[in-house]
Amino acid sequence: MVTRRQKLRRDAIFDHWLAGETTTEIAQKLYLTQQLVSDVIKDTSTSRLETLCISETPPVYNVWNYTSCDPRFGQNYPGRILGQAIVNL
């Protein structure tokens, strides 16, 4: 069972990671070990993809063709990068 403190720590680590910080920088800022930060990022990345219900294997082609934006990846706006392309990467 995940405590509230563990959830807050996990969310903070993941937010720093999404901001482009390295595991070393995150560990120093949050006073954690680099191994713990790496483990949390690995586990959180997997669980967030599962939350989006991405169970299908993305196509592996040189040309990707998506007819529209998948609504699981947020609102549509000009200049939006398709979530499906990010998952495929």
C-alpha positions as CSV (number, residue, x, y, z in Angstrom):
1,M,0.0,0.0,0.0
2,V,1.3,3.4,-1.0
3,T,1.2,6.1,1.7
4,R,0.4,9.7,1.0
5,R,4.0,10.7,1.6
6,Q,5.2,8.0,-0.9
7,K,2.7,9.3,-3.5
8,L,3.8,12.9,-3.0
9,R,7.5,11.9,-3.3
10,R,6.7,9.8,-6.4
11,D,4.8,12.6,-8.0
12,A,7.6,15.1,-7.2
13,I,10.2,12.9,-8.8
14,F,8.2,12.3,-11.9
15,D,7.4,16.0,-12.3
16,H,11.1,16.9,-12.1
17,W,11.9,14.1,-14.6
18,L,9.3,15.4,-17.0
19,A,10.9,18.9,-16.7
20,G,14.1,17.4,-18.1
21,E,16.2,17.0,-15.0
22,T,18.6,14.1,-14.7
23,T,18.2,11.5,-12.0
24,T,21.3,12.9,-10.3
25,E,19.8,16.4,-10.2
26,I,16.5,15.1,-8.9
27,A,18.2,13.0,-6.2
28,Q,20.2,16.0,-5.0
29,K,17.2,18.3,-4.9
30,L,15.0,15.9,-3.1
31,Y,17.7,14.4,-0.9
32,L,17.2,10.9,-2.2
33,T,19.4,8.2,-3.7
34,Q,19.9,8.1,-7.4
35,Q,18.8,4.4,-7.4
36,L,15.5,5.3,-5.7
37,V,14.9,8.1,-8.2
38,S,15.6,5.7,-11.1
39,D,13.3,3.0,-9.7
40,V,10.5,5.5,-9.1
41,I,10.8,6.9,-12.7
42,K,10.8,3.4,-14.2
43,D,7.7,2.2,-12.1
44,T,5.8,5.5,-12.6
45,S,6.4,5.6,-16.3
46,T,5.0,2.1,-16.7
47,S,2.0,2.8,-14.5
48,R,1.1,6.1,-16.2
49,L,1.1,4.4,-19.6
50,E,-1.1,1.6,-18.2
51,T,-3.5,4.3,-16.9
52,L,-3.8,5.6,-20.5
53,C,-4.8,2.0,-21.4
54,I,-2.0,1.7,-24.0
55,S,-1.8,-2.0,-24.3
56,E,-1.5,-2.2,-28.1
57,T,1.9,-2.5,-29.6
58,P,2.6,0.6,-31.6
59,P,3.4,0.1,-35.3
60,V,7.1,0.1,-36.2
61,Y,7.3,1.8,-39.5
62,N,9.3,4.6,-41.1
63,V,6.0,6.4,-41.9
64,W,3.3,6.7,-39.2
65,N,-0.3,7.5,-40.3
66,Y,-2.8,8.7,-37.7
67,T,-6.1,10.0,-38.8
68,S,-6.8,12.0,-35.6
69,C,-5.7,12.8,-32.1
70,D,-6.5,10.1,-29.6
71,P,-8.7,11.7,-26.9
72,R,-6.8,9.8,-24.1
73,F,-3.9,12.3,-24.7
74,G,-5.7,15.5,-23.8
75,Q,-7.4,18.3,-25.7
76,N,-6.9,19.2,-29.3
77,Y,-5.2,22.5,-30.0
78,P,-3.1,23.9,-32.9
79,G,0.4,22.6,-33.0
80,R,-0.4,19.6,-30.9
81,I,1.9,16.6,-31.2
82,L,-0.1,13.4,-31.5
83,G,0.2,11.3,-28.4
84,Q,0.3,8.2,-30.5
85,A,3.5,9.4,-32.1
86,I,5.1,10.0,-28.7
87,V,4.1,6.5,-27.5
88,N,5.6,5.0,-30.7
89,L,8.9,6.8,-30.1
